[in-house]
């Protein structure tokens, strides 16, 4: 049951996020619902999808675990290493500096690193589906961004190296919080010292 719920959540969450890449379909939704209605609907579907992913994965981990392969310990350490730049890249998507200007889409790069690292470190079916889905979506979204002709609105202001230093500092703090607090308490899987 948990795995099925997680998959429905992935379809909703990643489906609505994929809708943004389908510019004509997105424009039809906005025309029929209005800009505000579209954004509210987008947010609601995203939240429901995310809630189902979290709930489904938690129940899968507790009651339905299906081991596919056992990753070597080195891959778990590699995942811990990959998470630091992944978190910094996600932060750099919001605190825009040279990292943002160079990568253009640091959020997608961070999601790809996060998903790839977690695919390496988790050998269970639920983990493979979860992290593989996010990796596939991030790759698809990045490719679609290269092919889209629309600029997506006015230019986004980008700062300099100072913003990058702030992004790195905030990223390191967020990484430590994820590793020492969020992951062991919320996910139930200790990361450091394990």
HUTA-V197539 format. One record per backbone hydrogen bond with DSSP energy under -1.0 kcal/mol. NH is the residue of the N-H (numbers start at 0). CO is the residue of the C=O. E is the energy in kcal/mol with one decimal. If there is no record, write none. Layout:
NH	CO	E
NH	CO	E
This chain:
4	0	-2.4
5	1	-2.4
6	2	-2.1
7	3	-2.3
8	4	-2.4
9	5	-2.4
10	6	-2.4
11	7	-2.4
12	8	-3.1
13	9	-2.5
14	10	-1.5
15	11	-2.4
16	12	-1.5
17	13	-1.9
18	14	-1.4
20	17	-1.7
21	18	-1.1
22	20	-1.3
25	21	-2.9
26	22	-2.3
27	23	-2.0
28	24	-2.1
29	25	-2.4
30	26	-2.4
31	27	-2.2
32	28	-2.8
33	29	-2.4
37	33	-2.6
38	34	-2.3
39	35	-2.5
40	36	-2.8
41	37	-2.9
42	38	-2.4
43	39	-2.7
44	40	-2.7
45	41	-2.2
46	42	-2.6
47	43	-2.7
48	44	-2.7
49	45	-2.8
50	46	-2.7
51	47	-2.4
52	48	-2.3
53	49	-2.6
54	50	-2.8
55	51	-2.8
56	52	-2.7
57	53	-2.2
58	54	-2.2
59	55	-2.6
60	56	-2.8
61	57	-1.8
62	58	-2.6
63	59	-2.3
67	122	-2.6
68	122	-1.9
74	71	-1.4
76	72	-1.9
77	73	-2.3
78	74	-2.1
79	75	-1.9
80	76	-2.0
81	77	-2.7
82	78	-1.8
85	81	-1.8
86	82	-2.7
87	83	-2.2
88	84	-2.6
89	85	-1.9
90	86	-2.3
91	87	-2.5
93	90	-1.8
94	90	-2.4
100	96	-2.2
101	97	-2.7
102	98	-2.6
103	99	-2.6
104	102	-1.8
108	104	-1.8
109	105	-2.7
110	106	-2.5
111	107	-2.5
112	108	-2.3
113	109	-2.6
114	110	-2.9
115	111	-2.8
116	112	-2.7
117	113	-2.2
118	114	-2.2
119	115	-2.1
120	116	-1.7
121	117	-1.3
124	65	-2.9
127	123	-2.3
128	124	-2.5
129	125	-2.9
130	126	-2.6
131	127	-1.8
132	128	-2.0
133	129	-1.8
134	130	-2.3
135	131	-2.7
136	132	-2.6
137	133	-2.5
138	134	-2.3
139	135	-2.6
140	136	-3.2
141	137	-2.1
142	138	-2.2
143	139	-2.6
144	140	-2.1
145	141	-1.4
146	142	-1.3
147	143	-1.6
158	95	-2.5
163	159	-1.1
164	160	-2.4
165	161	-2.1
166	162	-2.8
167	163	-2.7
168	164	-2.4
169	165	-3.0
170	166	-2.5
171	167	-2.6
172	168	-2.1
173	169	-2.8
174	170	-2.7
175	171	-2.4
176	172	-2.4
177	173	-2.7
178	174	-2.6
179	175	-2.9
180	176	-2.0
181	176	-2.3
182	177	-3.1
184	180	-2.1
185	181	-2.7
186	181	-1.3
187	182	-1.2
188	182	-1.7
